[in-house]
Amino acid sequence: MGRHRGRYAEEPYPPPRGRGRRRRGRGRGGAVAALATALVIVVGLAVVGVYMFGQTDGCRGADIELDIAASPELAPALDTLATEFNAEENTVDGRCVAAEVRQVDSANVAFGISGAGATMGDTDSHVWIPDSSVWPDLVRSRSDSAVITETGTSVARSPLVLAQLNEFASDQTASWTDVAPSGTPGQYGNTVRMVDPTRSSSGMSALYLMSGALEQTSPDTDTYNALMTGALQALQQSTSPDEDAAFVALSGGTEEAPPLMVMSEQAVWRYNNTHQDASAQAGYVEGGTAYLDYPYVLRSDDSQITRASELFRQAVRSEAFLPTLLSHGFRGPEGQIDSSVLTEDAGFRQEAPPELPSPSDGSATELIQTWNQMKIDSRVLTIVDISGSMLAEVPGTGMSRIQVTSAATVQGLEFFPPTAEMGLWQFSTDIDGGLDYEEVNPVLELQSPGEGGGTHREAISTALSGLEPLPQGDTGLYDSLLAAYKEMVDLYTPDRNNVILVLTDGDNDNPDGIDLETLLTELDAVSDPTRPIPVFTIAFGPDVEHLEPLQEIGAATGGAAYMTEDPTEISDIFLQIFSHRISGNE
């Protein structure tokens, strides 16, 4: 880029370097004027003059090509610098250094070096300037052989802020706890958006800060896991795969769901430059924020390349380059700012916000793993108790247990993305030709067409609302659960979380059915540790006298059992079930 424009696009400036390069030297011009009658001597002096000039000027032989891979938003400023740098003919061992700046995605380079994620290639360079130190830290933690030398130089800085469209912006301040969305659908105000944290350091840093804030405000680990699960689920439904998509999502915000986008100051500046008809305001998070710090990283141990990169590093840190850097919406390495670029009218503050820690290499790896695990779609078979006791009224609600259970489960459906799969069974005793269970809806994607029109999600919601308990029915739990488990073994898909969810208000009550020991033996016989199918049971009401058998079933399958006397708490328990992915129990 800089090298291309400075050397080839406007031939012949600077003049071509390398073997055979000549300049119009003062020695030859003077010799021709003074010794016009001695042609042989003139020619000789001309040759000597060219040789001597080439030596003292410092450039001879082929250029030292310095390949610089920079984060795309920083590359234009560096390209301008590279053009000037090349024109100055900086030398190493008498050879000119030709700097070439390329725009390369930071995550692409990090994953290309470490193998920690998908990459598009083109990851080799002599100098690497990613948008955050998060990436070289991640590389070092994953690759012992990679040549990664940090120079201690931060090329530029840009703090994370909250961007809102001007028409929806407010003066309210928010902490990272406030920014973290809750898991209750529709209950977290603005649609909090960010770029995929597995590909974006701004997204990763934002997720890290939300996680830390939720951990500090949670009284115990279980509460934190549930809150973090809710935040992850909400964020995954509103996360953009890349910055371009994030810009589109921000510009298309509506009053019904005004987006609150986490991005850097510089990204807000770039957005406003290209979306003047839907410009945004920058807002600052109470208590501080993380910064993109653009580290200057050397990726070569070759002596000449190392010295060439040092020359360019000095140019990057020069006072002459600072105005160019600031004109592109960055803060300087010491927090310098151009108020005519980052203007107060757009919400930018001249004073740099307090800096909070960015994720360490271990934290970044853990966040990526958790995020990816939460992204895996679920395949869930829900079996609901319709025994006679489900007709009992839930005190203070005016509703029966089955009505409250159905309503809470319909609400829980909102936690699942459209691509999740779900099926519905009902169980009691002797409800389908002597069986204790009956399929109501098959296991299908929630977005697939449902019977009678609409989607499968709508069909399950309708079916849940229409469940009718059998007045004389008992609780044939163990036979139903074993049948459900065998069904899920047959339906098992490795790229999904295969789960059985049981909703019941009583202990197993079927004298003609199998007992707990037989159930556990049968489960052990058909299960496969490499193909886990955890069973999660939500037991509620005063008729549940013995939780221990349900806990044994959960332990045997990698699931868990929950008990509450209030069926209205079922939707909260859904979050605890999902949080098993975070705590590592699934």
N, C-alpha and C positions, 0 to 999 in steps of 0.2 A: 504494500500500500504506500507507505511513505517512500520506500525505496523506488517503487514503480513510478510514482509521480515525479520524484526528484531526479530520477536518472534516465528514464526512458520516455515518459510522456511528452516532455518538452525538449527533445533533442536540439541542441547539444549541451544543455545546462543541467548539472555540471558536466564537463567534458568527459568522454569515455575514459575509464581507467584501465590499467593493465598493461600487458606487454605491447611495446611499440607506441605507447602514448607519447605525444610530443607537445611542447608548448612553444610559443613564439618568445624565445628568451632574449633578454637584453644583450647577452654576449654575442649572439649571432648578428643582430642588427648593427651593433657597434663595429664588429669586424668587417662587415661588408662596406660600411662607410669609410673606414680608415685604411683598408687594404684592398681597394677595388682592383688594383693591378696585379694582385697576387692571388689568383683564383684558387690555386691548389691549397694555399694556406687558409684561405677563407673556408673552403670546404672542410679542411681538417679541424679548424676551430669550431665550425658549426657542429660537427659530430661530437667533439669534446664538450661543447657547451650543452648539448642536449643531455649527455650522460651526467654531467655535473649537476644540472638543474634537477634531473630526476632524483638524484641522491639527496640533495639538500631539501627538496620539497617533501620527502618522506613517504611517498606512495610509489610502489613498484610491484610488479607481479600482479596476480589475481587478488581481487578484494576478499576480505574476510566477511562472509555472509553471516549476519547476526539475525537469527529467526526468533521473533518475539510473538508469542501467543497471548493475546490480551482479552479480557472480558469484553464482550461486544460494545457495551456502552462507553467504555474507556478508550477503545481503539481509535475513534476519530481524533481525540485530543493527542494521543500518542503518535498517530500518523502525521499530524502537523509537525510535531517535534522531530520525527524521524526524517522528514524532508529537509528541515533545517540542519539537523545533525549530519546528514550525508553531504550536504553542500559545504559543510565546514571541513570535510576531509580529515576526520579524526583517524589516527593511525596506531597500529600495534605492530612492532617489529618492521616498520617501514611500509606496511600494507594498510590501505584504507579500509575502514570498517563501514560496511553497507548494511544499515538496519532496515529490516522489513517487518512491519507490524501486521498481524493477521487477527481477525475476529474469531475467537474460538470459545464456545460455551464452557464455563468453568467445570461443571459437573462432567461434561464429556471428557475433558482432560483427566480429571481425577479418577473416573471409572476406567478410562483407557489405560492409565498407569497401574492401577491397583486391581482391576478386574472385579471391583465391588458392585458394578452395575452395568447396565446397557450403555454402549458407546457407539458413536457414528464414525469413529476413526479420526484421522488427522490430528493426533494428539502429541506428536513429537515437536519439540522446539528447544532452543537454547535457553530462552528466558520465558518464564510463565508468570503472568500477572492476573490471577483469578480475582473474583470480586470479594473474596473473604479468605482469611486464614483457616477457616473451617476445612477447606478442600486440601491444602497440603498436609494439615494435621491428619486428615482421614487417610491420605496416601501413605504417610509414614506408619500409621497403625496397621495397614493392610499389606505393605510391601517392604521387605527388608532390603531388596536389591535396587530400589529406585534411587536415582541421584536427585535428591531434593535438598537444596541448600538455601535457607532463608537468609537474606541479607540484613534483616532488621529494618528495611525501608518500607514504609507505607506510602504508596504513590498518591493516594487520595483517600478521602473518607466520606461516608454518607450514612447518616443515622436512619433507622427504620421509623416511619411515621404511619399515621392512619389517614388514608385519602378518602374523601367524600366529595360527591358532586356538589358544586356551589349551591345549587337550589335546595339541597337537603342537609347541608352542613349546619352543625350547631356548635355552640361555644362550650358544651359540656366536656369536662375532662374525664378520662377513663384510665383505670389501671389495667395491667395485663390480666388480672382476675376478671375484671369487667369485660374485657375483650373476648376472653375464652367463652365460646357459646356453651349453653347447657344442652344436655341431651334431650330435653323435653321438646318435641317438635313444636315449632311456632312460638316458643317462649323466650327467645333470645334477642328480640328487638331487630336491629339491623342485620342484614345478611353478611356475616363476617367472611371475607374472602382472602385468599392468599395464593401464591404460586406453589405448586407441588413441592413439599419440603424434601423429597428425595432427589429433586433436580435443581432446587433453588436455595441458596444460602439465606435469602431473606425469609423464605417460607420456613426453612429449618430453624433459624434463629427465633422467629416468632413463635413457633411451636414449642421450642425449648423454654422461652420466657413464660408462655402460658402454663406449661407443665410445672415450672418452678413456682409460679404464683398459686396454682391450685394445690400443690403439695404443702405450701406454707399455710394455707388457710384451711386445710383438711385436718380434722381431729385424729384420724387414724388412716391406715393404709387402705382399708376397704373403701372408705369414703373417697379418698383420692382416686383409686382405681375406677370407681363408678363415675366420678366427675370427669376424669380424663377420657373415659370411654365415651361419655356423652359429647364431649368437645370434639373428639376425633371423628365421631360419626357425623356430627353436624358439619365439620370442616370438610370432610371428604365429599359431601354432597355439594359443596360450593367452591371447591378448589379448582383453580385453572391449571392446565398442563404446562403452560409457559407464559411468559410475560405478555406476549402479543394477545393471547386469549384473555389474560387478566385485564388488559386495556379495553378490550371489547366488552367484557362483562361490566366494567366500571362505567363505561360510556352509556351502556344500555340500562342503567339503574332506574327504578321506578319508585314512586312515593309509597307504594304498597310494600316494597322490599328494598329500601335504599341500601346499596352495598357499602360496606366499610372495608376498604382494601388495605392490607398491610403491604407496604412497599417502601423503598428508600426515598429520601428526599430527591435524589437525582432522577429516580424513575417518575416521580410526580412531575418534576420539571419537564422531562421528555414527553410525558403524557399530555401535559398542557400545551406543549408546542405543536402537537399534532391533533388535538381535540379541542380547538378553541370554541367550538359550538357546544361543548359539554365539558367545560373545564372543572378542575377539582381543587379543593382546599386541602392543605396539609395540616394535620392535627398531631399533637405530641402526647405521648403516653405518660401519665403521671408516674413519677418515681424513676424514670429513666428508660433507656432503650438500648438495643444492640446496634452495632455499626458494621457496615461493609468497609473493610480497611485496605483492600487492594494491595496485597504484599508483593514485593519484587522478589521472585524466586528464580534461582539459577538451577538449570537442569543439565549442566555439562561440567566435566572435570578437565576438559582440554584447556591447556594453559592460555592459548591465544583467545579462545572463546571467552574464557573467564575474564581476561583483561579487557576484551571488547565489550563485554556486558557491563563491566565496571564503568567504562567511559559513558555508556548510555544511561546507566543508573545515575551518574553524576549530572547528566543533562536533565534527567527526570526530576532531580531534586534542586535544580537551579532556580534562582529567582526569575530568570527570564521565562521559564515555562509556566510559572504559577498563574499568570493572567489567562493563559490559554486553558489551563485546567479548570479554573473557576468559571470561565465563560461557558463551560459545558455542564454546569449545574452541580459540580462537586464542591465539597469543602476541601481545603488544603490539608496537608499532613498535620499541621498544628491547629487545625480548626478554622483557618482563614475562609472568608466568604465574600462573595461579590453580591451586595444587596440589590444591585440592578438586575441580577439574574435570578437569585432566590429572593423574591420580593415579599414584603409583608402583606401585600394585597392578596397573594396566593396562600397566606397562612404561614409562610416560613419565618422562623425566628432567627435573629442574628446570633443570639447566644446558643452555643452548642448544648444540647441536652445531656444530662448525666449518662455515662456509659455503663451498661450492665454487661455481665459476662456473656460471651458467645459459647456455644456448645463445644466441649472438649472432643477429642477424637472418639473416646468411649461413648460419650453421650450422643454424639452424632450417629454412630453406628447403631446404638440402641433405638434412637428415634426412627431411623430408617426401617429397622426391623419391625418395630411396633406399627408404624404406619402401613407397611406392606402387609403385615398380618391382618390388620383391620380392614384392608382393602379387599381381602379375599372374600368372595361372596359366600353366603351361607346356604345350606340345604337343610331345611328344618321340617320335621314331622311333629306337629302339635297334636297331642291327644288330650281330650277334655272329658272330665268326669260328668256324666249325666245321671248319676244315681239319684234316688229319691231325696236324699238330704240336701241336694242342690236347690230344692224348692224353698228351703228355709229363708226367712227374711233376714237381711243384713241390718242390724239395728241402726237407726238414724238415717237410712237411705230410702226407705220405702220400696226397695228393690230386693229381689231374690238373689241368692248366691250366684245362680247361673247368669242372671242379668248383669250383675256387677262384674262377674268374671269375663263375660263376653265383651262388655264395654271396655274393660281394661286391656283385654287382649287385642281388640280392634285398634286401640290407641298404640299398643306395643308394635303393631304392624308397621306403624310409621317409621320405626327405627330401621326398617329393612329397605335397601335400595330396590329399584324396579327389577334389577337383574338377579336378585335373590330368589331362591326357590322355596316354596312352602306347600305343605299338604296338611289336611285336617282330618282327624279321626275323632269319633266319640266312643266312650266306653261306659259300661255298667255291668250287668249280667244278663246273659241270654237275650241279646238284642238283634242278632242276625243269624238265624238258623242255628241257634245253640251257642254261637260265639259271643264273647263278652265285648267285642269291639266291632266297629263298622267304619268303613271309609266314607267320608263326607265329600272331601275334595282331594284329588290326586296331587302329588308333588310336582309342581310346575313353576316356571318363572312367574313372578308376580305381575310382570308386564305382558304376559301372554294373554291371548283372548280367553275370556271366561265363558262358561255355559250361559246361553241366553243373552249374550252381548256384554259389553264392558270388558274389564280386565280380570285376570285371575285374582288379583288383590281384592277387587270389589266383590267377586264371587265368595271369597273366604269371609270377608267382612259381613256379607249378607247371611252366610251360613252360620257364623258365630252368633249373630243377633237372633237367629231363628232356632237355636238349639233348645230342645224341650226335654227336661228330665223325666225319667220313668218313675212314677210314684212308688212302685214296689221294687224298683231296681236296687241291687246292692253294688258294692265297689269291687268289680273284678279287675283289680289293678295289675297283678303279677302276670296273668295270662295275656292281658292286653299289651303290657310293656314288652314281654318276650316277643310277641308277634310283631310289634312295631320295630323292635331292634332287628329282627330277621329281615323285615322289609327294607330297612335302611342299609343293611349289609348288601342286599341285592342291588340297591340303587346307588351304592357308594361311588362318589366321584372324587379323585385325588385332589383336584384343584379347587375344592370347596370345603368349607367347614361343615361337616355332616353332624347334625345335632338332633336329639329327641327332646322335646319339651313336654312335660307332664303337668297338667293342672288338675288338682283334686282337692276335695274337702274332707277326705277320710282315709283311714287305714284300709289295707286290702281286706275285703270282706266277701270271700267266696269259698265256702267249705268244699266245693267240688273242684276248685282250681288248684294250681301248683302252690307250693309254699315258698318262702324266701330262699331256703337252701337250694331247692331245685332251680329256682330262677337264677341264682348266682352261678350255679354249676353250668346251666345251659348258656348263660351269657359268656362265660369263660370259654366254652366249647366253640362258639361261633364267632367270637371276637378275634381281632388281629391287631396287635400293638402298632403295626405300621399303617393301619387304616382305622384310626380312632373314631368312635361314635359316642361322645359323652352324653349322658342322660342328666338333664336338669329337671328337678321337680320343684314345683311351687305348691306347697300344701297350706291350706288356710281353713279357718273356722275351728270351733270348739270340739268338733268330732275327731280331729287329728290328735290322737293320744300318744302315738309312738313315732317320733321322727327318725329314730335310729335305723330302722330298716331302709328308709329312703336314703339316708346318709351312706349306708353300706353300698347301695346300688350306685350312688354317685361316685363313691371312691373306686368301685370296681370298674367303672367305665371312663373315669377321668372327668366326671361331671361334679355336681353338687346338689344339695337339697336345701331349700329355703322354707321357712314356716312363718306365717303371719296370721293373726286373728282377723285381719281386715283385708278383704279381697281388693279394696280400692288401692292397696299398696303394690298390686301386681306390676303396674307399669314401672314403678321404681325398682322392683326386683329384676325386671328385664335388663336394666343397666348393669346391675351386679353380675348377671349372667354373662353379658357381653364383656365385662371387665376381666373375665378369666383369660382373655387373649393377652391382656396387658400383664397380668400377674404371672403368666406362664403356666397356668394350671391346665391349659388346654393344649 
